[in-house]
């Protein structure tokens, strides 16, 4: 297991909200499209049971423009 393993949908969505993403619309099946008005980036997040595959999570982070090591701006303001 790599460092991006073991994350569930709710954990990923929570992090995306901290980075300024909001739910935009429902896509095909169980996929949701999230949008960040500040960066004008879209990302598609599948809502499947169990852990998100590492490759899928890496693609979500890439679409969102978030580095796996990047700290959330909200958390930085709270420190």
C-alpha positions in Angstrom: 0.0 0.0 0.0 1.3 3.4 -0.9 0.8 6.7 0.8 -2.4 7.5 -1.2 -4.1 4.2 -0.2 -6.9 3.8 2.3 -9.0 6.9 1.6 -12.8 6.8 1.3 -15.1 9.0 -0.7 -16.1 11.1 2.3 -12.5 11.8 3.3 -11.6 12.9 -0.2 -14.7 15.2 -0.5 -13.9 16.7 2.9 -10.4 17.5 1.8 -11.6 19.0 -1.5 -14.0 21.3 0.4 -11.1 22.5 2.5 -9.3 23.4 -0.8 -12.3 25.4 -2.0 -14.2 22.9 -4.1 -17.9 22.7 -4.1 -20.3 20.1 -5.6 -21.2 21.2 -9.1 -23.4 18.4 -10.6 -24.1 14.7 -10.7 -22.4 12.9 -13.6 -23.0 9.5 -15.0 -23.7 6.8 -12.4 -22.2 7.5 -9.1 -19.8 10.2 -10.1 -19.9 13.8 -8.9 -18.3 16.8 -10.5 -16.7 19.3 -8.2 -15.7 22.8 -9.1 -13.3 25.4 -7.5 -14.3 29.0 -8.4 -10.9 30.3 -7.3 -8.8 28.1 -9.6 -11.6 27.4 -12.1 -10.8 23.7 -12.0 -13.1 20.8 -12.3 -12.6 17.3 -10.9 -14.7 14.1 -11.1 -15.0 12.0 -8.0 -16.5 8.5 -8.1 -18.7 7.7 -5.1 -18.0 3.9 -4.8 -18.0 1.9 -1.6 -14.6 1.0 -0.1 -11.3 2.6 -0.5 -10.5 4.7 -3.6 -7.8 3.1 -5.8 -4.5 5.0 -5.6 -4.4 5.7 -9.3 -7.9 7.2 -9.2 -7.0 9.4 -6.2 -3.8 10.5 -8.0 -5.9 11.5 -11.1 -8.4 13.4 -8.9 -5.6 15.3 -7.2 -4.0 16.0 -10.6 -7.3 17.4 -12.0 -7.7 19.5 -8.9 -4.2 20.9 -9.1 -3.4 19.6 -5.6 -0.1 18.0 -4.7 -0.3 14.9 -2.4 2.0 16.7 0.0 0.3 20.1 -0.1 -1.2 21.4 3.1 -4.7 22.7 3.0 -5.0 26.6 3.0 -7.8 26.4 5.6 -5.6 24.5 8.0 -2.7 26.9 7.4 -5.0 29.8 8.4 -6.1 28.0 11.6 -2.5 27.4 12.8 
